Amino acid sequence: MTISRKCVPFTPFERELSKSTIAIVTAGGVHLRDQEGFNIADELGDLTYREIPPDVDSSQLMVTHHHYNHKDADEDINVVFPIDVLRDLESEGFIGGIARKHIGYMGYTMQLKAMYEGTAREIANDIDKSSRADAVVLTGG
Amino acid sequence: MAVQREIEMKGIPTVLITVSPEVSAQMRPPRALYPDGFKIGNSLGKPNMRDLQKKVLRDALTLLTENTRPGDTVTRAYPDYGEYHEPPRVRKGI
């Protein structure tokens, strides 16, 4: 795929937020403590991603990423992966619900082509096929 | 970011919360919020500042419903973020 800097893909949002299910996708290297961490030893970066379930206990999440200071995320994961914040917005009725799947990956790579043509598409496919998200909020960089 | 564009191409609307607006602007994000002055690693604000985090997330999601221009980044100020400060460290041995 060639990414044009002029052409911006854009899908109109034609729903009400209060009836919409939201997914989180973060480049902040977030994953479950019992999932394999990202490979920070490889200077080329890690092109894999981790699926995060909707009912995750946020204390079971952690960050593996060596290109930003994640001290604050270690204290409160919501600063990069706002799952508890999303739950608050759901209980207030601001959004309709939490999507069935969320994604963490490490948004640092020297392998841009593989990121654009591989990982980015795989994440989009995964979100499309199994998250049931009406909209996605992304964090990172 | 490439991931955002790919999701959008699947027909799912997206919004990015960016803390590196110069970098993310190069990828022309479909929708993006820059909380002014937030540091890398603080996309939603500082730890345990839940009201601030909710404000940022509400604003990001609300961009979905607004008439934003694809490729542009909306900058908002969150003064509460600046009021956070770490307690002074006591230097030992003096």
gemmi code that builds the backbone of each chain (N, CA, C; Angstrom):
import gemmi

chains = {
    "A": [
        ("MET", (0.845, -1.191, 0.000), (0.000, 0.000, 0.000), (0.878, 1.237, 0.000)),
        ("THR", (0.536, 2.192, -0.796), (1.234, 3.473, -0.769), (0.379, 4.449, 0.006)),
        ("ILE", (0.967, 5.057, 1.005), (0.195, 6.016, 1.783), (0.362, 7.400, 1.167)),
        ("SER", (-0.730, 7.924, 0.711), (-0.709, 9.280, 0.177), (-0.833, 10.256, 1.325)),
        ("ARG", (-0.032, 11.282, 1.308), (-0.119, 12.276, 2.367), (-1.297, 13.204, 2.152)),
        ("LYS", (-1.856, 13.164, 0.978), (-2.969, 14.066, 0.695), (-4.308, 13.399, 0.953)),
        ("CYS", (-4.395, 12.118, 0.632), (-5.665, 11.418, 0.763), (-5.816, 10.914, 2.197)),
        ("VAL", (-6.851, 11.329, 2.877), (-7.094, 10.895, 4.248), (-8.331, 10.020, 4.280)),
        ("PRO", (-8.188, 8.742, 4.651), (-9.380, 7.906, 4.769), (-10.273, 8.452, 5.870)),
        ("PHE", (-11.547, 8.549, 5.606), (-12.434, 9.164, 6.587), (-13.801, 8.502, 6.530)),
        ("THR", (-14.207, 7.932, 7.657), (-15.537, 7.324, 7.768), (-16.398, 8.205, 8.660)),
        ("PRO", (-17.484, 8.740, 8.150), (-18.352, 9.569, 8.995), (-18.918, 8.756, 10.157)),
        ("PHE", (-19.091, 9.413, 11.280), (-19.694, 8.770, 12.446), (-21.166, 9.160, 12.462)),
        ("GLU", (-22.015, 8.181, 12.212), (-23.429, 8.507, 12.051), (-24.290, 7.907, 13.153)),
        ("ARG", (-23.702, 7.762, 14.319), (-24.442, 7.186, 15.440), (-24.489, 8.188, 16.589)),
        ("GLU", (-25.115, 7.754, 17.667), (-25.037, 8.549, 18.891), (-23.993, 7.896, 19.788)),
        ("LEU", (-23.168, 8.725, 20.423), (-22.143, 8.169, 21.313), (-22.771, 7.314, 22.405)),
        ("SER", (-23.933, 7.743, 22.900), (-24.567, 7.032, 24.016), (-25.073, 5.646, 23.626)),
        ("LYS", (-25.052, 5.376, 22.310), (-25.472, 4.045, 21.848), (-24.323, 3.320, 21.163)),
        ("SER", (-23.114, 3.832, 21.326), (-21.974, 3.290, 20.583), (-21.002, 2.541, 21.486)),
        ("THR", (-20.425, 1.506, 20.888), (-19.432, 0.686, 21.561), (-18.037, 1.135, 21.115)),
        ("ILE", (-17.156, 1.318, 22.085), (-15.854, 1.927, 21.794), (-14.720, 0.935, 22.086)),
        ("ALA", (-13.732, 0.904, 21.185), (-12.519, 0.105, 21.404), (-11.322, 1.038, 21.568)),
        ("ILE", (-10.330, 0.556, 22.304), (-9.077, 1.305, 22.484), (-7.958, 0.575, 21.746)),
        ("VAL", (-7.180, 1.323, 20.982), (-5.980, 0.788, 20.343), (-4.824, 1.706, 20.744)),
        ("THR", (-3.824, 1.134, 21.400), (-2.716, 1.965, 21.864), (-1.376, 1.513, 21.288)),
        ("ALA", (-0.567, 2.511, 20.937), (0.795, 2.250, 20.481), (1.770, 2.266, 21.654)),
        ("GLY", (1.213, 2.351, 22.863), (2.045, 2.540, 24.048), (2.654, 1.285, 24.645)),
        ("GLY", (2.639, 0.174, 23.914), (3.288, -1.043, 24.401), (2.570, -1.696, 25.568)),
        ("VAL", (1.232, -1.563, 25.604), (0.443, -2.107, 26.722), (0.089, -3.574, 26.448)),
        ("HIS", (0.210, -4.388, 27.486), (-0.196, -5.803, 27.380), (-0.513, -6.347, 28.767)),
        ("LEU", (-1.132, -7.520, 28.800), (-1.417, -8.188, 30.071), (-0.121, -8.710, 30.691)),
        ("ARG", (-0.074, -8.716, 32.000), (1.132, -9.199, 32.677), (1.468, -10.640, 32.286)),
        ("ASP", (0.438, -11.443, 32.008), (0.739, -12.832, 31.658), (0.862, -13.052, 30.150)),
        ("GLN", (0.885, -11.968, 29.388), (1.202, -12.092, 27.958), (2.694, -11.818, 27.769)),
        ("GLU", (3.227, -12.336, 26.694), (4.633, -12.079, 26.394), (4.837, -10.580, 26.163)),
        ("GLY", (5.890, -10.038, 26.755), (6.189, -8.620, 26.556), (6.696, -8.359, 25.148)),
        ("PHE", (6.754, -7.099, 24.773), (7.290, -6.779, 23.451), (8.807, -6.915, 23.479)),
        ("ASN", (9.371, -7.229, 22.335), (10.803, -7.460, 22.251), (11.541, -6.131, 22.095)),
        ("ILE", (12.017, -5.615, 23.225), (12.697, -4.326, 23.168), (14.189, -4.487, 22.878)),
        ("ALA", (14.644, -5.754, 22.831), (16.059, -5.989, 22.547), (16.348, -5.839, 21.057)),
        ("ASP", (15.330, -6.023, 20.233), (15.515, -5.935, 18.790), (15.468, -4.471, 18.359)),
        ("GLU", (16.576, -3.985, 17.851), (16.644, -2.564, 17.482), (15.666, -2.200, 16.373)),
        ("LEU", (15.218, -3.195, 15.629), (14.275, -2.924, 14.541), (12.847, -2.729, 15.055)),
        ("GLY", (12.638, -3.066, 16.322), (11.293, -2.948, 16.885), (10.564, -4.277, 16.840)),
        ("ASP", (9.375, -4.314, 17.421), (8.564, -5.530, 17.491), (7.255, -5.256, 16.756)),
        ("LEU", (6.949, -6.071, 15.771), (5.770, -5.827, 14.927), (4.525, -6.567, 15.397)),
        ("THR", (4.639, -7.262, 16.528), (3.477, -8.025, 16.996), (2.546, -7.117, 17.807)),
        ("TYR", (1.350, -7.619, 18.084), (0.431, -6.860, 18.925), (-0.277, -7.801, 19.880)),
        ("ARG", (-0.901, -7.230, 20.910), (-1.561, -8.037, 21.934), (-3.047, -7.679, 21.999)),
        ("GLU", (-3.859, -8.721, 22.117), (-5.298, -8.505, 22.289), (-5.603, -8.358, 23.775)),
        ("ILE", (-6.402, -7.372, 24.094), (-6.749, -7.125, 25.494), (-8.268, -7.279, 25.635)),
        ("PRO", (-8.695, -8.166, 26.542), (-10.141, -8.437, 26.675), (-10.869, -7.280, 27.373)),
        ("PRO", (-12.170, -7.157, 27.124), (-12.931, -6.011, 27.644), (-13.076, -6.007, 29.164)),
        ("ASP", (-13.020, -7.193, 29.766), (-13.252, -7.276, 31.215), (-11.942, -7.276, 32.007)),
        ("VAL", (-10.869, -6.833, 31.363), (-9.553, -6.872, 32.007), (-9.531, -6.028, 33.282)),
        ("ASP", (-8.863, -6.558, 34.291), (-8.589, -5.782, 35.506), (-7.367, -4.921, 35.180)),
        ("SER", (-7.523, -3.609, 35.283), (-6.437, -2.735, 34.813), (-5.133, -2.941, 35.585)),
        ("SER", (-5.221, -3.522, 36.772), (-3.979, -3.788, 37.515), (-3.194, -4.937, 36.880)),
        ("GLN", (-3.841, -5.660, 35.967), (-3.168, -6.766, 35.276), (-2.512, -6.327, 33.975)),
        ("LEU", (-2.519, -5.023, 33.725), (-1.900, -4.499, 32.508), (-0.551, -3.873, 32.837)),
        ("MET", (0.354, -3.933, 31.872), (1.671, -3.321, 32.052), (2.191, -2.820, 30.702)),
        ("VAL", (3.309, -2.130, 30.753), (3.905, -1.559, 29.539), (5.286, -2.158, 29.305)),
        ("THR", (5.539, -2.588, 28.063), (6.907, -2.877, 27.652), (7.191, -1.988, 26.450)),
        ("HIS", (8.033, -1.007, 26.642), (8.318, -0.031, 25.582), (9.554, 0.732, 26.036)),
        ("HIS", (10.512, 0.897, 25.176), (11.731, 1.567, 25.628), (11.945, 2.924, 24.956)),
        ("HIS", (10.917, 3.433, 24.280), (11.105, 4.728, 23.626), (10.278, 5.839, 24.249)),
        ("TYR", (9.699, 5.574, 25.409), (9.145, 6.677, 26.198), (9.194, 6.303, 27.671)),
        ("ASN", (9.113, 7.304, 28.505), (9.140, 7.078, 29.939), (7.729, 6.674, 30.391)),
        ("HIS", (7.566, 5.402, 30.763), (6.226, 4.932, 31.126), (6.019, 4.812, 32.635)),
        ("LYS", (6.776, 5.592, 33.370), (6.632, 5.607, 34.827), (5.177, 5.924, 35.233)),
        ("ASP", (4.580, 6.918, 34.557), (3.202, 7.293, 34.903), (2.210, 6.189, 34.547)),
        ("ALA", (2.437, 5.512, 33.418), (1.559, 4.401, 33.027), (1.723, 3.217, 33.983)),
        ("ASP", (2.921, 3.053, 34.528), (3.140, 1.986, 35.505), (2.300, 2.240, 36.759)),
        ("GLU", (2.097, 3.507, 37.062), (1.313, 3.877, 38.244), (-0.192, 3.806, 37.942)),
        ("ASP", (-0.573, 4.227, 36.750), (-1.990, 4.236, 36.355), (-2.050, 4.038, 34.842)),
        ("ILE", (-2.386, 2.831, 34.436), (-2.344, 2.476, 33.009), (-3.285, 3.353, 32.176)),
        ("ASN", (-4.259, 3.956, 32.868), (-5.249, 4.765, 32.145), (-4.647, 5.985, 31.439)),
        ("VAL", (-3.443, 6.385, 31.789), (-2.847, 7.544, 31.101), (-2.504, 7.226, 29.645)),
        ("VAL", (-2.366, 5.938, 29.320), (-2.180, 5.569, 27.909), (-3.246, 4.586, 27.409)),
        ("PHE", (-3.868, 3.854, 28.333), (-4.875, 2.867, 27.953), (-6.099, 3.077, 28.853)),
        ("PRO", (-7.001, 3.986, 28.457), (-8.032, 4.472, 29.390), (-9.235, 3.538, 29.549)),
        ("ILE", (-8.977, 2.291, 29.948), (-10.065, 1.317, 30.052), (-11.000, 1.635, 31.225)),
        ("ASP", (-10.439, 2.061, 32.364), (-11.304, 2.398, 33.506), (-12.062, 3.698, 33.242)),
        ("VAL", (-11.417, 4.597, 32.497), (-12.073, 5.858, 32.139), (-13.266, 5.568, 31.227)),
        ("LEU", (-13.031, 4.652, 30.289), (-14.116, 4.246, 29.384), (-15.276, 3.628, 30.168)),
        ("ARG", (-14.942, 2.837, 31.177), (-15.995, 2.227, 32.016), (-16.791, 3.305, 32.746)),
        ("ASP", (-16.085, 4.334, 33.213), (-16.789, 5.452, 33.866), (-17.752, 6.109, 32.881)),
        ("LEU", (-17.281, 6.327, 31.646), (-18.140, 6.980, 30.652), (-19.320, 6.085, 30.286)),
        ("GLU", (-19.115, 4.788, 30.352), (-20.224, 3.870, 30.099), (-21.248, 3.960, 31.229)),
        ("SER", (-20.783, 3.973, 32.462), (-21.741, 4.008, 33.582), (-22.468, 5.343, 33.653)),
        ("GLU", (-21.838, 6.396, 33.121), (-22.526, 7.698, 33.060), (-23.498, 7.781, 31.889)),
        ("GLY", (-23.428, 6.780, 31.004), (-24.296, 6.806, 29.825), (-23.761, 7.649, 28.684)),
        ("PHE", (-22.505, 8.101, 28.811), (-21.914, 8.930, 27.744), (-21.635, 8.083, 26.504)),
        ("ILE", (-21.201, 6.840, 26.730), (-21.056, 5.883, 25.619), (-21.972, 4.687, 25.897)),
        ("GLY", (-22.195, 3.885, 24.848), (-23.094, 2.749, 24.997), (-22.425, 1.540, 25.624)),
        ("GLY", (-21.153, 1.318, 25.301), (-20.504, 0.125, 25.834), (-19.036, 0.022, 25.470)),
        ("ILE", (-18.426, -1.054, 26.004), (-17.002, -1.329, 25.800), (-16.890, -2.431, 24.745)),
        ("ALA", (-16.041, -2.240, 23.766), (-15.902, -3.222, 22.694), (-15.359, -4.554, 23.215)),
        ("ARG", (-15.535, -5.591, 22.424), (-15.154, -6.942, 22.864), (-13.654, -7.202, 22.810)),
        ("LYS", (-12.942, -6.316, 22.122), (-11.502, -6.521, 22.013), (-10.788, -5.179, 21.901)),
        ("HIS", (-9.641, -5.072, 22.569), (-8.803, -3.869, 22.514), (-7.392, -4.319, 22.147)),
        ("ILE", (-6.573, -3.379, 21.704), (-5.269, -3.766, 21.151), (-4.144, -2.913, 21.732)),
        ("GLY", (-3.037, -3.606, 22.072), (-1.803, -2.908, 22.430), (-0.693, -3.322, 21.483)),
        ("TYR", (0.055, -2.364, 21.008), (1.242, -2.692, 20.221), (2.332, -1.693, 20.555)),
        ("MET", (3.525, -1.919, 20.034), (4.632, -1.031, 20.359), (4.867, -0.121, 19.169)),
        ("GLY", (4.472, 1.112, 19.342), (4.504, 2.040, 18.220), (5.882, 2.569, 17.937)),
        ("TYR", (6.817, 1.672, 17.852), (8.153, 2.093, 17.440), (8.699, 1.006, 16.551)),
        ("THR", (9.065, 1.331, 15.347), (9.654, 0.321, 14.485), (10.511, 0.983, 13.417)),
        ("MET", (11.562, 0.275, 13.052), (12.373, 0.704, 11.918), (11.840, 0.041, 10.642)),
        ("GLN", (10.896, -0.886, 10.834), (10.372, -1.647, 9.688), (9.033, -1.050, 9.251)),
        ("LEU", (9.106, 0.122, 8.673), (7.869, 0.845, 8.383), (6.980, 0.124, 7.388)),
        ("LYS", (7.603, -0.450, 6.368), (6.812, -1.126, 5.336), (6.031, -2.298, 5.958)),
        ("ALA", (6.742, -3.062, 6.788), (6.086, -4.202, 7.441), (5.000, -3.731, 8.400)),
        ("MET", (5.218, -2.575, 9.033), (4.181, -2.027, 9.918), (2.953, -1.610, 9.111)),
        ("TYR", (3.196, -0.871, 8.032), (2.072, -0.369, 7.231), (1.313, -1.511, 6.554)),
        ("GLU", (2.081, -2.438, 5.969), (1.433, -3.462, 5.139), (1.070, -4.705, 5.926)),
        ("GLY", (1.678, -4.862, 7.092), (1.404, -6.052, 7.894), (0.601, -5.720, 9.138)),
        ("THR", (1.319, -5.288, 10.166), (0.704, -5.105, 11.483), (-0.527, -4.194, 11.457)),
        ("ALA", (-0.399, -3.051, 10.784), (-1.515, -2.093, 10.796), (-2.772, -2.724, 10.208)),
        ("ARG", (-2.593, -3.460, 9.130), (-3.752, -4.119, 8.499), (-4.296, -5.239, 9.356)),
        ("GLU", (-3.383, -5.976, 9.998), (-3.833, -7.090, 10.857), (-4.653, -6.554, 12.028)),
        ("ILE", (-4.191, -5.464, 12.614), (-4.930, -4.875, 13.740), (-6.299, -4.398, 13.257)),
        ("ALA", (-6.323, -3.731, 12.102), (-7.598, -3.225, 11.566), (-8.558, -4.381, 11.266)),
        ("ASN", (-8.037, -5.467, 10.706), (-8.866, -6.653, 10.436), (-9.445, -7.225, 11.720)),
        ("ASP", (-8.576, -7.315, 12.721), (-8.968, -7.893, 13.993), (-10.075, -7.047, 14.644)),
        ("ILE", (-9.877, -5.754, 14.644), (-10.881, -4.845, 15.215), (-12.192, -4.974, 14.431)),
        ("ASP", (-12.070, -5.009, 13.125), (-13.250, -5.080, 12.258), (-14.026, -6.376, 12.474)),
        ("LYS", (-13.289, -7.500, 12.593), (-13.952, -8.804, 12.644), (-14.459, -9.174, 14.020)),
        ("SER", (-13.730, -8.768, 15.067), (-14.136, -9.321, 16.361), (-14.310, -8.348, 17.515)),
        ("SER", (-14.178, -7.063, 17.291), (-14.353, -6.163, 18.443), (-15.787, -5.646, 18.570)),
        ("ARG", (-16.520, -5.675, 17.460), (-17.861, -5.070, 17.405), (-17.836, -3.591, 17.799)),
        ("ALA", (-16.725, -2.918, 17.527), (-16.620, -1.500, 17.888), (-17.345, -0.637, 16.864)),
        ("ASP", (-18.058, 0.367, 17.369), (-18.667, 1.361, 16.487), (-17.687, 2.488, 16.201)),
        ("ALA", (-16.712, 2.652, 17.084), (-15.669, 3.659, 16.879), (-14.458, 3.253, 17.714)),
        ("VAL", (-13.303, 3.788, 17.340), (-12.058, 3.421, 17.996), (-11.330, 4.686, 18.437)),
        ("VAL", (-10.834, 4.659, 19.689), (-9.974, 5.737, 20.138), (-8.549, 5.197, 20.224)),
        ("LEU", (-7.611, 5.951, 19.642), (-6.225, 5.504, 19.603), (-5.365, 6.430, 20.462)),
        ("THR", (-4.360, 5.847, 21.109), (-3.402, 6.673, 21.845), (-1.991, 6.303, 21.440)),
        ("GLY", (-1.099, 7.263, 21.652), (0.317, 7.011, 21.379), (0.891, 8.077, 20.486)),
        ("GLY", (2.172, 8.318, 20.640), (2.915, 9.212, 19.766), (2.328, 10.569, 19.504)),
    ],
    "B": [
        ("MET", (-1.114, 7.953, 12.241), (-0.522, 6.609, 12.349), (-1.220, 5.651, 11.391)),
        ("ALA", (-0.431, 4.731, 10.893), (-0.923, 3.795, 9.871), (-2.100, 2.964, 10.380)),
        ("VAL", (-2.062, 2.598, 11.659), (-3.119, 1.757, 12.213), (-4.459, 2.492, 12.154)),
        ("GLN", (-4.434, 3.767, 12.498), (-5.670, 4.558, 12.476), (-6.257, 4.599, 11.066)),
        ("ARG", (-5.391, 4.827, 10.082), (-5.870, 4.914, 8.703), (-6.470, 3.585, 8.249)),
        ("GLU", (-5.813, 2.483, 8.625), (-6.318, 1.168, 8.211), (-7.680, 0.864, 8.834)),
        ("ILE", (-7.852, 1.241, 10.104), (-9.150, 1.001, 10.760), (-10.224, 1.845, 10.077)),
        ("GLU", (-9.867, 3.073, 9.793), (-10.821, 3.975, 9.134), (-11.211, 3.411, 7.762)),
        ("MET", (-10.248, 2.819, 7.074), (-10.537, 2.244, 5.752), (-11.454, 1.033, 5.833)),
        ("LYS", (-11.570, 0.447, 7.038), (-12.516, -0.661, 7.244), (-13.936, -0.141, 7.446)),
        ("GLY", (-14.065, 1.187, 7.509), (-15.389, 1.760, 7.710), (-15.726, 1.981, 9.173)),
        ("ILE", (-14.702, 1.991, 10.019), (-14.922, 2.262, 11.444), (-14.303, 3.624, 11.764)),
        ("PRO", (-15.110, 4.561, 12.246), (-14.571, 5.886, 12.564), (-13.577, 5.830, 13.731)),
        ("THR", (-12.577, 6.681, 13.676), (-11.516, 6.674, 14.687), (-11.205, 8.094, 15.140)),
        ("VAL", (-10.638, 8.171, 16.336), (-10.067, 9.439, 16.791), (-8.773, 9.138, 17.540)),
        ("LEU", (-7.741, 9.903, 17.216), (-6.430, 9.733, 17.846), (-6.245, 10.797, 18.918)),
        ("ILE", (-5.740, 10.363, 20.082), (-5.262, 11.339, 21.058), (-3.752, 11.376, 20.896)),
        ("THR", (-3.237, 12.502, 20.414), (-1.808, 12.588, 20.131), (-1.111, 13.499, 21.131)),
        ("VAL", (0.104, 13.113, 21.501), (0.932, 13.995, 22.328), (2.201, 14.395, 21.580)),
        ("SER", (2.287, 14.006, 20.313), (3.367, 14.438, 19.426), (2.727, 14.982, 18.156)),
        ("PRO", (2.072, 16.135, 18.242), (1.262, 16.601, 17.107), (2.056, 16.830, 15.821)),
        ("GLU", (3.338, 17.214, 15.964), (4.127, 17.445, 14.744), (4.348, 16.127, 14.018)),
        ("VAL", (4.594, 15.071, 14.795), (4.859, 13.760, 14.198), (3.568, 13.176, 13.619)),
        ("SER", (2.491, 13.194, 14.420), (1.253, 12.557, 13.955), (0.656, 13.312, 12.772)),
        ("ALA", (0.891, 14.620, 12.681), (0.328, 15.401, 11.570), (0.864, 14.931, 10.223)),
        ("GLN", (2.081, 14.393, 10.228), (2.660, 13.913, 8.970), (1.857, 12.759, 8.382)),
        ("MET", (1.133, 12.038, 9.255), (0.334, 10.910, 8.774), (-1.108, 11.323, 8.477)),
        ("ARG", (-1.403, 12.600, 8.579), (-2.742, 13.118, 8.305), (-3.833, 12.268, 8.985)),
        ("PRO", (-3.930, 12.316, 10.292), (-4.924, 11.487, 10.987), (-6.359, 11.888, 10.614)),
        ("PRO", (-7.244, 10.921, 10.429), (-8.643, 11.239, 10.106), (-9.263, 12.209, 11.121)),
        ("ARG", (-9.016, 11.955, 12.420), (-9.424, 12.884, 13.481), (-8.371, 12.792, 14.570)),
        ("ALA", (-8.027, 13.926, 15.159), (-7.028, 13.880, 16.231), (-7.239, 15.013, 17.221)),
        ("LEU", (-7.012, 14.681, 18.492), (-7.043, 15.672, 19.571), (-5.639, 15.777, 20.158)),
        ("TYR", (-5.149, 16.999, 20.274), (-3.890, 17.232, 20.989), (-4.193, 17.990, 22.268)),
        ("PRO", (-4.093, 17.304, 23.420), (-4.242, 18.023, 24.685), (-2.961, 18.849, 24.891)),
        ("ASP", (-3.125, 20.133, 24.826), (-1.993, 21.056, 24.732), (-0.981, 20.856, 25.865)),
        ("GLY", (0.249, 20.594, 25.479), (1.327, 20.491, 26.460), (1.480, 19.148, 27.142)),
        ("PHE", (0.576, 18.182, 26.860), (0.702, 16.868, 27.496), (1.970, 16.185, 26.989)),
        ("LYS", (2.649, 15.525, 27.919), (3.914, 14.877, 27.564), (3.672, 13.463, 27.039)),
        ("ILE", (4.683, 12.960, 26.331), (4.628, 11.575, 25.864), (4.497, 10.655, 27.076)),
        ("GLY", (3.553, 9.728, 26.974), (3.274, 8.851, 28.112), (2.130, 9.363, 28.964)),
        ("ASN", (1.612, 10.537, 28.628), (0.482, 11.137, 29.361), (-0.660, 11.466, 28.406)),
        ("SER", (-1.039, 10.528, 27.554), (-2.080, 10.815, 26.553), (-3.360, 11.340, 27.181)),
        ("LEU", (-3.724, 10.767, 28.348), (-4.980, 11.161, 29.001), (-4.742, 12.099, 30.169)),
        ("GLY", (-3.482, 12.404, 30.449), (-3.171, 13.247, 31.599), (-2.263, 12.517, 32.563)),
        ("LYS", (-2.290, 12.962, 33.811), (-1.415, 12.376, 34.827), (-2.110, 11.221, 35.550)),
        ("PRO", (-1.323, 10.360, 36.202), (-1.905, 9.218, 36.908), (-2.941, 9.641, 37.941)),
        ("ASN", (-4.013, 8.874, 37.983), (-5.053, 9.002, 39.013), (-5.819, 10.322, 38.970)),
        ("MET", (-5.617, 11.140, 37.961), (-6.429, 12.358, 37.805), (-7.631, 11.995, 36.933)),
        ("ARG", (-8.558, 11.243, 37.543), (-9.628, 10.649, 36.763), (-10.555, 11.683, 36.118)),
        ("ASP", (-10.806, 12.787, 36.825), (-11.688, 13.801, 36.219), (-11.064, 14.378, 34.961)),
        ("LEU", (-9.768, 14.656, 35.014), (-9.058, 15.162, 33.832), (-9.060, 14.111, 32.719)),
        ("GLN", (-8.785, 12.872, 33.087), (-8.770, 11.791, 32.089), (-10.133, 11.663, 31.416)),
        ("LYS", (-11.182, 11.791, 32.209), (-12.537, 11.695, 31.631), (-12.821, 12.858, 30.685)),
        ("LYS", (-12.360, 14.035, 31.076), (-12.567, 15.221, 30.245), (-11.892, 15.029, 28.877)),
        ("VAL", (-10.655, 14.553, 28.901), (-9.902, 14.361, 27.655), (-10.577, 13.296, 26.785)),
        ("LEU", (-10.987, 12.190, 27.416), (-11.599, 11.113, 26.635), (-12.959, 11.539, 26.076)),
        ("ARG", (-13.734, 12.265, 26.887), (-15.023, 12.779, 26.391), (-14.797, 13.698, 25.191)),
        ("ASP", (-13.808, 14.589, 25.306), (-13.533, 15.526, 24.206), (-13.094, 14.780, 22.946)),
        ("ALA", (-12.244, 13.766, 23.127), (-11.778, 12.991, 21.969), (-12.965, 12.321, 21.280)),
        ("LEU", (-13.813, 11.669, 22.075), (-14.964, 10.967, 21.498), (-15.948, 11.943, 20.858)),
        ("THR", (-16.083, 13.114, 21.463), (-17.017, 14.104, 20.926), (-16.572, 14.588, 19.547)),
        ("LEU", (-15.256, 14.551, 19.284), (-14.769, 14.938, 17.950), (-15.395, 14.076, 16.853)),
        ("LEU", (-15.775, 12.835, 17.216), (-16.428, 11.958, 16.238), (-17.720, 12.575, 15.711)),
        ("THR", (-18.360, 13.342, 16.565), (-19.681, 13.879, 16.214), (-19.599, 15.294, 15.641)),
        ("GLU", (-18.388, 15.835, 15.604), (-18.237, 17.219, 15.144), (-17.734, 17.274, 13.716)),
        ("ASN", (-17.861, 18.443, 13.162), (-17.519, 18.618, 11.756), (-16.032, 18.939, 11.592)),
        ("THR", (-15.186, 17.965, 11.935), (-13.742, 18.186, 11.842), (-13.279, 17.989, 10.409)),
        ("ARG", (-12.112, 18.552, 10.101), (-11.584, 18.373, 8.753), (-10.564, 17.232, 8.767)),
        ("PRO", (-10.777, 16.188, 7.957), (-9.849, 15.048, 7.936), (-8.409, 15.518, 7.720)),
        ("GLY", (-7.506, 15.003, 8.539), (-6.100, 15.380, 8.424), (-5.694, 16.449, 9.417)),
        ("ASP", (-6.681, 17.116, 10.003), (-6.373, 18.185, 10.956), (-6.334, 17.657, 12.388)),
        ("THR", (-5.617, 18.384, 13.235), (-5.562, 18.056, 14.651), (-6.185, 19.205, 15.441)),
        ("VAL", (-7.087, 18.856, 16.350), (-7.725, 19.857, 17.202), (-6.920, 19.972, 18.498)),
        ("THR", (-6.531, 21.186, 18.855), (-5.783, 21.402, 20.096), (-6.725, 21.957, 21.158)),
        ("ARG", (-6.694, 21.343, 22.346), (-7.502, 21.855, 23.463), (-6.593, 22.053, 24.677)),
        ("ALA", (-6.929, 23.039, 25.468), (-6.151, 23.307, 26.688), (-6.807, 22.631, 27.885)),
        ("TYR", (-6.001, 22.048, 28.737), (-6.482, 21.414, 29.972), (-5.645, 21.954, 31.134)),
        ("PRO", (-6.055, 23.087, 31.671), (-5.243, 23.739, 32.717), (-4.972, 22.830, 33.919)),
        ("ASP", (-5.896, 21.902, 34.211), (-5.686, 21.016, 35.369), (-4.378, 20.234, 35.270)),
        ("TYR", (-3.985, 19.927, 34.051), (-2.759, 19.147, 33.841), (-1.547, 19.896, 34.372)),
        ("GLY", (-1.538, 21.199, 34.138), (-0.395, 22.014, 34.537), (-0.296, 22.208, 36.035)),
        ("GLU", (-1.446, 22.027, 36.709), (-1.436, 22.241, 38.151), (-0.808, 21.079, 38.906)),
        ("TYR", (-0.663, 19.980, 38.175), (-0.047, 18.820, 38.816), (1.443, 19.087, 39.017)),
        ("HIS", (1.925, 18.811, 40.165), (3.379, 18.892, 40.333), (3.815, 17.819, 41.307)),
        ("GLU", (5.028, 17.348, 41.094), (5.525, 16.312, 41.982), (6.009, 16.962, 43.270)),
        ("PRO", (5.802, 16.280, 44.380), (6.297, 16.850, 45.631), (7.819, 16.971, 45.569)),
        ("PRO", (8.380, 18.009, 46.158), (9.830, 18.177, 46.099), (10.543, 17.013, 46.767)),
        ("ARG", (11.603, 16.598, 46.161), (12.359, 15.486, 46.739), (13.301, 16.016, 47.804)),
        ("VAL", (13.332, 15.284, 48.889), (14.230, 15.692, 49.975), (15.612, 15.145, 49.671)),
        ("ARG", (16.556, 16.030, 49.605), (17.926, 15.572, 49.338), (18.561, 15.104, 50.644)),
        ("LYS", (19.133, 13.955, 50.537), (19.721, 13.385, 51.750), (21.205, 13.737, 51.833)),
        ("GLY", (21.713, 13.712, 52.990), (23.151, 13.849, 53.179), (23.650, 15.276, 53.176)),
        ("ILE", (22.716, 16.182, 53.308), (23.167, 17.574, 53.357), (23.036, 18.088, 54.791)),
    ],
}
model = gemmi.Model(1)
for chain_id, residues in chains.items():
    chain = gemmi.Chain(chain_id)
    for i, (resn, *xyz) in enumerate(residues, 1):
        res = gemmi.Residue()
        res.name, res.seqid = resn, gemmi.SeqId(i, " ")
        for name, pos in zip(("N", "CA", "C"), xyz):
            atom = gemmi.Atom()
            atom.name, atom.element = name, gemmi.Element(name[0])
            atom.pos, atom.b_iso = gemmi.Position(*pos), 0.0
            res.add_atom(atom)
        chain.add_residue(res)
    model.add_chain(chain)
structure = gemmi.Structure()
structure.add_model(model)
structure.setup_entities()
